[in-house]
């Protein structure tokens, strides 16, 4: 099939990595989830909180491009999202479910992928709003992949014009799942211990614990698999690169997995270890240069928006929040090795460490009255950081 999922310049954006570490590899029996959101350098990413809500029967929810049926109750969510879209790159809900998504390119990519349906990020947010655990999130994502399906431009920059298929890493308090897609086909792998990561490539092979209906038969109909090809291997059948063995995967994927294994080998993997992985620049996990960078910010914008007008993306708007502007200033100072920037970075690392210490103390002695302290930490730390840039 024609591959129109690259940018109009012909290059496929390669970005994002998601990680999970489960007992017995973690300290204190915790599950630790992490993801970098790597997006176009000119795009603002915001962090938003959406409270739980009840909805009337027959209600609809407007996603980035299309409406879908709403459910009776949606969970509260915290989302890290490109400011122009409804969906999110990653997030968590009030039930302890975390999800991150990745762009993947498959043998089923084609011009129809630019048709406006649900973005992978819309599907991620819908799953967080609707699922009470990781297993339910697999159900929600699978149903949405099948109908109405994934599709639509994944950038609000008119000259880009790219779209892709999606993979997801889902975790809750007890378990994790990887779900990977190719068009309306999907496979899910249950992860019960140890480490797992995903990047911009299919990674589910023969361990398929759940899947779209009649997955193998659909692959046969598409001419991608036959019984004499050996055991059904999702990545081998659908990957556009034909790479599916660990030794053949991208350097970024392999390096991330290596770091996961090394840092968890003692059985004491913690939050700071995940920070180390997400900050790794040598492998490209942390992207600091080029058209795609690791981003994070908080911003809001109203209805007069080029993403909501048809034809779409005829203009662009400045979505930068004060915190985003502060990050831009810091990057500029660090690029010049300015002493002020180095001092600011030191202050941020101290703030981060204090936040981790506070959270560990609160979670180690958690009771009902602690809830309000936990809820206030994010806003408190954001306010402190904003003061650094004044």
VEXKOL-323166 format. One record per residue (C-alpha): residue in one letter; y, z, x. Coordinates in steps of 0.05 Angstrom, whole numbers, plus 32768, in hexadecimal, padded with zeros to 4 digits. Each point is the difference from the previous one (the first is absolute). Layout:
BEGIN
aYZX;...
END
This chain:
BEGIN
x800080008000;x80487FF68015;x801A80408021;x8046800B7FE4;x7FFC804B800B;x80247FFC8043;x804B7FFD8003;x80217FBC7FF7;x80067FFE804B;x7FB380008002;x7FF78047801D;x7FD880357FDC;x802280458002;x7FD1802F8024;x801280477FF1;x7FEA80447FE6;x7FC7802F800F;x7FE280387FD6;x7FD480388018;x7FD7803A7FE4;x7FDA80388022;x7FCE802B7FDA;x7FD8803E8010;x7FDC8011802D;x80317FDC802D;x803E80267FE8;x801B8046800B;x7FF780317FC6;x7FD67FCF7FD7;x803C7FD77FEA;x80057FB57FF1;x803A7FE08026;x801D7FBD7FE9;x80347FD78025;x80227FBC7FFC;x80387FD98020;x80267FD27FD1;x80147FC38029;x802F7FD27FDB;x80367FCC8010;x80358020802C;x80387FEF7FCF;x7FDD80227FC5;x801180467FE9;x7FC6802F7FF0;x800D803C7FD4;x7FDC80407FF0;x800180127FB6;x7FE380357FD2;x7FEB7FEB7FBA;x7FEE803A7FD1;x7FC380037FD3;x800C7FE37FBB;x7FDE7FF47FBC;x80067FBC7FDF;x7FFA7FE77FB9;x7FC57FD67FEA;x800C7FB6800C;x8035800C8036;x80087FCF803A;x8014800C8048;x802B7FCD8025;x7FE57FF68046;x80227FD58034;x7FF47FBE7FDC;x7FD6800C7FC1;x7FF480337FCB;x7FBC80237FF6;x7FE780307FCC;x80168048800D;x7FD0803B7FFC;x800A803F7FD7;x8010802C803C;x80187FF08047;x7FFC8031803A;x803C8015802A;x80047FD68040;x80247FFE8042;x80077FB98019;x80167FDD8040;x80157FBB7FE7;x802A7FC38010;x803F800B7FD8;x7FFD7FBD7FDB;x7FBB80077FE1;x7FE1802E7FCB;x7FC1800E8028;x7FF680268041;x7FE27FF78045;x7FE380477FFE;x800680407FDA;x7FDF803E7FE2;x7FFA801D7FBA;x7FFF80477FE5;x7FB37FFE7FFD;x7FFB7FFA804C;x7FF07FB58001;x801E7FD8803A;x7FFE7FB38006;x80187FCE8034;x7FF97FB57FFD;x7FFC7FC78032;x800B7FB57FFE;x7FC07FD8800B;x7FF37FB58003;x7FC07FE57FE4;x7FDC7FBF7FF1;x801980047FB9;x804A7FFE8011;x80247FC57FE2;x80417FE87FE0;x7FF080257FC0;x800A80428024;x804B7FF77FF9;x7FF980017FB4;x8022803F7FE5;x7FCB80347FF0;x7FF88046801D;x8013800B8048;x7FCE80298027;x803680358004;x800680007FB4;x7FB5800C7FFB;x800680398032;x803580237FD6;x7FDB7FF57FBF;x7FC2801F801F;x8027803D8018;x802080097FBB;x7FBE7FFA7FDB;x7FC9801D802D;x7FEC80498005;x7FD47FF5803D;x7FED7FCB8032;x7FC57FE77FD7;x802C7FF47FC3;x80327FDC802D;x7FC97FCF8014;x7FF37FF27FB6;x804A7FF57FF2;x800B7FD2803B;x7FC07FD97FF2;x80137FF47FB8;x80467FE98012;x7FE77FD18036;x7FD37FDF7FCC;x80377FFD7FCB;x80397FEF8003;x7FF27FF8804A;x802A80018040;x80377FCF8010;x804A7FF28009;x80317FFC803B;x7FFA803D802D;x80477FFC801B;x80447FFB7FDF;x80197FD38039;x80017FB97FE2;x7FEE7FDF8043;x7FC080288008;x7FD87FEB7FC3;x7FBF80248014;x7FCA80237FDA;x7FBC801C8011;x7FC280247FE7;x7FFA804B8008;x7FD48038801B;x800880497FEE;x7FED80428020;x7FFB80387FCB;x7FF6804A800E;x800180407FD8;x7FEF80488012;x7FB67FF3800A;x7FF17FB8800F;x801B7FBA8010;x7FF47FB87FEC;x80127FBD801F;x80097FC77FCD;x800B7FB98019;x800F7FC17FD8;x7FFB7FB58001;x80227FE37FC3;x7FDE80227FC4;x7FC48014802A;x7FFD8045801E;x7FD280318023;x8007804B800C;x7FE1802C8035;x7FF9804B7FF6;x80148029803D;x7FE580478000;x800B80198047;x801D7FEE8043;x80377FCC800A;x80137FBD7FE0;x803B7FD18008;x80167FBD7FE3;x80307FCB801A;x80107FB87FEF;x7FB77FE97FFC;x7FC3800A7FD5;x7FD48037801C;x7FCC800F7FCA;x7FBE7FE08015;x7FBD80107FE0;x800F80477FE9;x801A7FF07FBB;x7FFF803C7FD1;x80267FDF7FC6;x80197FBA7FF3;x801C7FCF7FCF;x7FCE7FE77FCB;x7FCB7FD1801B;x80207FFD8044;x7FC77FDE8023;x7FF77FCC7FC9;x804B7FF18002;x7FFC7FF5804B;x7FC67FD07FF5;x80267FDA7FCB;x803A7FF88031;x7FD17FE48034;x800E80398030;x7FBB80218000;x7FB77FEF7FF7;x7FC1802B8001;x7FE97FE28042;x804180188022;x7FE480468009;x801980417FE0;x80407FF87FD8;x803A8013802E;x804380037FDC;x802B7FF6803F;x7FD47FC8801A;x80017FDC7FBD;x804A80057FF0;x802680098041;x802C7FC58012;x7FF5800E804A;x7FB480067FFD;x800680418027;x7FDA803B7FE5;x7FE08025803A;x8027803B801D;x80027FDE8044;x80217FC37FE0;x803680257FD9;x804980008015;x8018802A803A;x802A802A7FD2;x7FC580117FD3;x7FD2800F803B;x8035802A8024;x800E80287FC1;x7FB6800E7FF6;x7FF980148049;x803980317FFA;x7FE3801D7FC0;x7FBD800B8022;x801D801D8040;x803080307FDD;x7FCB80177FCE;x7FC780098031;x800E804B8007;x7FFC800A7FB5;x8048801A8000;x80277FC27FEB;x804380167FE2;x80417FE77FE4;x801F7FF98046;x7FC77FD48015;x800F7FD07FC7;x804980008016;x7FE87FEA8045;x7FD97FC67FE3;x80397FE97FD4;x80308003803B;x7FD57FD5802D;x802B7FC48015;x7FD27FE18034;x7FCD7FEB7FCC;x80347FE97FCE;x7FEF80367FCE;x804880178006;x802A7FC17FFE;x80468007801E;x80137FB98011;x7FFE7FBC7FDF;x80087FE97FB8;x7FD080377FE7;x800B80498010;x7FE580447FEA;x803280167FCB;x8011803B7FD4;x803E80137FD7;x801880187FBD;x802E7FD87FD2;x800D7FEF7FB7;x801C7FC37FDC;x800E7FEB7FB8;x7FEB7FC77FD1;x80307FCB801A;x7FCE7FEC8035;x7FEA7FBB8019;x7FB780147FF9;x800A80097FB5;x80257FBE7FF4;x7FDD7FBE7FF5;x80017FD6802B;x7FF480398030;x801D80108044;x803E7FD57FFB;x802880358023;x7FF580408029;x801F80457FFA;x800D8039802F;x7FCC80367FEE;x800C802E803B;x8001804A7FF2;x80278030802E;x7FBE80148020;x7FEE7FB7800E;x80457FF5801F;x7FF3803D802B;x7FBE7FE38018;x80237FBE8011;x80338026802A;x7FC980268023;x7FD97FC18011;x803F7FE0801D;x800E803E802B;x7FB880038019;x80027FB68010;x803A800E802F;x7FDF8040801A;x803E80257FEA;x7FFE804B800C;x8016800E7FB9;x7FC57FD97FE5;x7FCF8023802D;x801C80437FE9;x7FFA7FEB7FB7;x7FB77FEC800B;x7FF38044801E;x801F80217FC3;x7FD47FD67FD1;x7FC180138026;x8014804A7FFB;x800D7FF87FB5;x7FBD7FDE7FF7;x7FDB80388025;x802480357FD6;x7FED7FDB7FC0;x7FB77FFD8015;x8000804A8012;x802080127FBD;x7FCE7FD77FD9;x7FC4801D8025;x801980467FF2;x800C7FF17FB7;x7FBC7FDE7FF6;x7FDC80378026;x801A80357FD0;x80087FD67FC1;x800B80217FBD;x80237FEC7FC0;x804580178017;x7FF97FD4803E;x80047FC07FD7;x804B80017FFB;x80088009804B;x7FD27FC5800E;x80257FD57FCD;x8043800F8022;x7FEB7FF18048;x800A7FB47FFD;x804780047FE5;x801180388031;x7FE77FDA803C;x80247FC07FE9;x804280267FF9;x7FF8801D8046;x7FF17FBB801E;x803C7FE17FDD;x802D80348022;x7FE77FE78044;x80227FBD7FF6;x8044801A7FEB;
END
